[in-house]
Amino acid sequence: MTTLIESDEHKALRAAVSDFARHRQASDNGTLWREAAELGYIGVNLPEEYGGGGGGITELSLVSEELGAAGSPLLMMIVSPAICGTVISRFGTDAQKREWLPALADGSRLMAFGITEPDAGSNSHRITTTARRDEASGDWLLTGRKVFVSGVDIADATLVVGRTEDSRTGRLKPCLFIVPRDAPGFTRRPIDMELHSVEKQFELVLDDVRLPAGALVGDEDAGLLQLFAGLNPERVMTAAFAIGMGRHALGKAIAYARERTVWKTPIGAHQAVAHPLAQAHIELELARLMMQKAAHLYDAGDDVGAGEAANMAKYAAGEACVKAVDQAVHTLGGNGLTREFGLASLITASRVARIAPVSREMILNYVSHQTLGLPKSY
């Protein structure tokens, strides 16, 4: 059985990433991405033969968590190396691996991921983006819409989840296509979000986008296996993102509670302040344990076990993050809503882990049906 106690190598990686994130000088995410890539952090999960670190989602989630805990989260780590890099390294053709993995590993190219649709959400069985073959040329023609796709404007391509018709049954099955940013018929529109983030959200329209046969990732018949090869790491990485954010908020609250003095006593000496912070810390640590379990299972090749654990980790981390941020704001009182302390923006940001990439309610549906064996409600 895999132990969840971190190895010396993991402890050293955690310390190195934390030190890097806390002492770097640049303030923009673009520079942070390049600096992290130069140190090998962005592609730590990708195969060594393609310039990666040869690690797994365990190592990548650790990097993401520590960047977030230092207040320097990189949302595109969830998308580019974790989802897209993992799918291509597991199922891509040799040509796709040669073209994309070295660039994803060194951070010089990014790839976005498009699955959610206006009417289907993340329900892969209701996705209407379809691909059909042009028999004359062998090309694919991809048509459909996607929403809430992160970072399309800075990504060189988008890994799009579409559906193709099974020649034997006539049923539609999910398939993955690499769509270049400048492909004719591929357009994007920014979504006006109340949440302020460096990475923008987009609606995509694909109008008979012509793609070569080599744009299809993996086997046309692999279907859900390939899709969930990307979705399980996405859930693990979302958990890491949330845990890092929660730790960042909690760190600010703890520092404030130590220093803020009322009636000659630091407010952190009062149990009404101290106990909720302690509870938030415990819940973040518990969420981290489940995240580590999910990452280890995935890296060990147990896709079924990883699916259950990744969903639970994402749920636990989302809840713990929201609680940590809320308690941090309450600890600071009015100061918690000022720009000086930087917590107010996290009130909205922390909710993302509850909503994306799958809602907490759908995770509860998954656990009640898949884990507990209760009748399906949908």
Backbone hydrogen bonds, N-H to C=O, Kabsch-Sander energy under -0.5 kcal/mol:
donor,donor_aa,acceptor,acceptor_aa,energy
11,K,7,S,-2.5
12,A,8,D,-2.3
13,L,9,E,-2.3
14,R,10,H,-2.7
15,A,11,K,-2.3
16,A,12,A,-2.4
17,V,13,L,-2.6
18,S,14,R,-2.4
19,D,15,A,-2.4
20,F,16,A,-2.4
21,A,17,V,-2.8
22,R,18,S,-2.0
23,H,19,D,-1.3
24,R,20,F,-1.1
32,L,28,D,-1.9
33,W,29,N,-2.8
34,R,30,G,-1.9
35,E,31,T,-2.7
36,A,32,L,-2.8
37,A,33,W,-2.3
38,E,34,R,-2.3
39,L,35,E,-1.2
40,G,37,A,-1.7
41,Y,36,A,-2.3
43,G,105,A,-0.7
44,V,41,Y,-1.1
46,L,43,G,-1.4
50,Y,47,P,-1.3
51,G,48,E,-2.2
52,G,47,P,-2.5
53,G,43,G,-2.4
54,G,46,L,-3.1
55,G,44,V,-2.5
60,L,56,G,-2.1
61,S,57,I,-2.7
62,L,58,T,-1.4
63,V,59,E,-2.1
64,S,60,L,-2.4
65,E,61,S,-2.5
66,E,62,L,-2.2
67,L,63,V,-2.3
68,G,64,S,-2.2
69,A,65,E,-2.5
70,A,66,E,-1.3
71,G,68,G,-1.8
72,S,67,L,-2.9
75,L,73,P,-0.5
77,M,74,L,-1.6
78,I,75,L,-1.6
79,V,75,L,-0.7
80,S,76,M,-2.8
82,A,77,M,-1.4
83,I,78,I,-0.9
84,C,79,V,-2.5
85,G,80,S,-2.1
86,T,81,P,-0.6
87,V,83,I,-2.5
88,I,84,C,-2.5
89,S,85,G,-2.4
90,R,86,T,-2.0
91,F,87,V,-2.9
92,G,87,V,-0.6
92,G,88,I,-1.8
97,K,93,T,-2.5
98,R,94,D,-2.4
99,E,95,A,-2.2
100,W,96,Q,-2.6
101,L,96,Q,-0.5
101,L,97,K,-1.4
104,L,100,W,-2.7
105,A,101,L,-2.5
106,D,102,P,-2.1
108,S,103,A,-0.8
109,R,103,A,-1.6
112,A,157,A,-2.6
114,G,159,L,-2.6
115,I,113,F,-0.6
117,E,121,G,-1.7
121,G,117,E,-2.0
123,N,120,A,-2.4
124,S,122,S,-1.0
126,R,123,N,-1.9
130,T,128,T,-0.5
130,T,143,T,-2.2
131,A,163,R,-2.6
132,R,141,L,-2.0
134,D,139,D,-2.9
135,E,133,R,-0.9
137,S,134,D,-0.6
138,G,134,D,-3.5
140,W,211,L,-3.3
141,L,132,R,-2.4
142,L,140,W,-0.5
142,L,209,V,-2.3
143,T,130,T,-2.5
144,G,206,L,-2.4
146,K,204,L,-2.1
147,V,116,T,-2.5
149,V,202,F,-2.0
150,S,148,F,-0.6
151,G,200,K,-2.3
152,V,149,V,-0.6
154,I,151,G,-0.9
155,A,151,G,-1.0
156,D,110,L,-2.4
157,A,110,L,-0.9
158,T,179,V,-2.4
159,L,112,A,-3.2
160,V,158,T,-0.9
160,V,177,F,-3.0
161,V,114,G,-2.8
162,G,160,V,-0.7
162,G,175,C,-3.0
163,R,129,T,-1.4
164,T,173,K,-2.5
166,D,171,R,-3.4
167,S,165,E,-0.6
170,G,166,D,-3.2
173,K,164,T,-2.7
175,C,162,G,-2.6
177,F,160,V,-2.3
178,I,215,A,-2.2
179,V,158,T,-2.6
179,V,177,F,-0.7
181,R,156,D,-2.3
183,A,180,P,-1.6
186,F,183,A,-2.0
187,T,185,G,-0.7
187,T,205,V,-2.4
189,R,203,E,-2.3
191,I,201,Q,-2.7
193,M,191,I,-1.0
197,S,195,L,-0.7
200,K,198,V,-0.6
202,F,149,V,-1.3
203,E,189,R,-2.9
204,L,146,K,-3.0
205,V,187,T,-2.5
206,L,144,G,-3.1
207,D,185,G,-2.3
207,D,205,V,-0.6
208,D,206,L,-0.8
209,V,142,L,-2.7
210,R,208,D,-0.5
211,L,140,W,-2.9
211,L,209,V,-0.5
215,A,212,P,-2.3
216,L,213,A,-1.4
217,V,176,L,-2.9
218,G,216,L,-0.6
222,A,219,D,-1.5
223,G,219,D,-0.5
225,L,222,A,-1.7
226,Q,223,G,-0.8
227,L,223,G,-1.5
228,F,224,L,-2.9
229,A,225,L,-0.8
230,G,226,Q,-0.6
230,G,227,L,-1.3
231,L,227,L,-1.6
232,N,228,F,-1.9
234,E,230,G,-1.5
235,R,231,L,-1.9
236,V,232,N,-2.1
237,M,233,P,-2.9
238,T,234,E,-2.2
239,A,235,R,-2.0
240,A,236,V,-2.1
241,F,237,M,-2.5
242,A,238,T,-2.4
243,I,239,A,-2.8
244,G,240,A,-2.5
245,M,241,F,-2.0
246,G,242,A,-2.7
247,R,243,I,-2.6
248,H,244,G,-2.2
249,A,245,M,-2.3
250,L,246,G,-2.6
251,G,247,R,-2.5
252,K,248,H,-1.6
253,A,249,A,-1.9
254,I,250,L,-2.7
255,A,251,G,-2.2
256,Y,252,K,-2.0
257,A,253,A,-2.7
258,R,254,I,-1.7
259,E,255,A,-1.4
260,R,256,Y,-3.3
262,V,265,T,-2.3
265,T,262,V,-1.3
267,I,260,R,-2.7
268,G,257,A,-2.5
269,A,266,P,-2.2
270,H,267,I,-1.6
273,V,270,H,-1.6
274,A,270,H,-2.9
275,H,271,Q,-2.4
277,L,273,V,-1.1
278,A,274,A,-2.3
279,Q,275,H,-2.7
280,A,276,P,-2.1
281,H,277,L,-2.1
282,I,278,A,-2.3
283,E,279,Q,-2.3
284,L,280,A,-1.9
285,E,281,H,-2.3
286,L,282,I,-2.3
287,A,283,E,-2.1
288,R,284,L,-2.1
289,L,285,E,-1.9
290,M,286,L,-1.8
291,M,287,A,-2.2
292,Q,288,R,-2.9
293,K,289,L,-2.2
294,A,290,M,-2.4
295,A,291,M,-2.5
296,H,292,Q,-2.6
297,L,293,K,-2.5
298,Y,294,A,-2.4
299,D,295,A,-2.7
300,A,296,H,-1.7
301,G,298,Y,-1.7
302,D,297,L,-2.4
303,D,301,G,-1.4
306,A,302,D,-2.5
307,G,303,D,-1.8
308,E,304,V,-1.6
309,A,305,G,-2.2
310,A,306,A,-3.1
311,N,307,G,-1.7
312,M,308,E,-2.1
313,A,309,A,-2.8
314,K,310,A,-2.3
315,Y,311,N,-2.2
316,A,312,M,-2.9
317,A,313,A,-2.7
318,G,314,K,-2.1
319,E,315,Y,-2.2
320,A,316,A,-2.5
321,C,317,A,-2.6
322,V,318,G,-2.0
323,K,319,E,-2.1
324,A,320,A,-2.4
325,V,321,C,-2.6
326,D,322,V,-2.6
327,Q,323,K,-2.5
328,A,324,A,-2.1
329,V,325,V,-2.4
330,H,326,D,-2.3
331,T,327,Q,-2.2
332,L,328,A,-1.7
333,G,329,V,-1.1
335,N,332,L,-1.5
336,G,333,G,-1.4
337,L,334,G,-1.7
338,T,335,N,-1.5
342,G,338,T,-0.8
343,L,338,T,-0.6
344,A,338,T,-0.5
346,L,343,L,-1.2
347,I,343,L,-0.6
347,I,344,A,-1.3
348,T,344,A,-0.6
349,A,345,S,-1.7
350,S,346,L,-2.8
351,R,348,T,-1.1
352,V,349,A,-1.4
353,A,350,S,-0.6
354,R,351,R,-1.1
355,I,351,R,-1.1
355,I,352,V,-0.8
356,A,352,V,-3.5
360,R,354,R,-1.3
363,I,359,S,-1.6
364,L,360,R,-2.1
365,N,361,E,-2.1
366,Y,362,M,-2.3
367,V,363,I,-2.8
368,S,364,L,-2.5
369,H,365,N,-2.2
370,Q,366,Y,-3.2
371,T,366,Y,-0.7
371,T,367,V,-1.1
372,L,367,V,-2.3
373,G,369,H,-0.5
374,L,368,S,-2.8
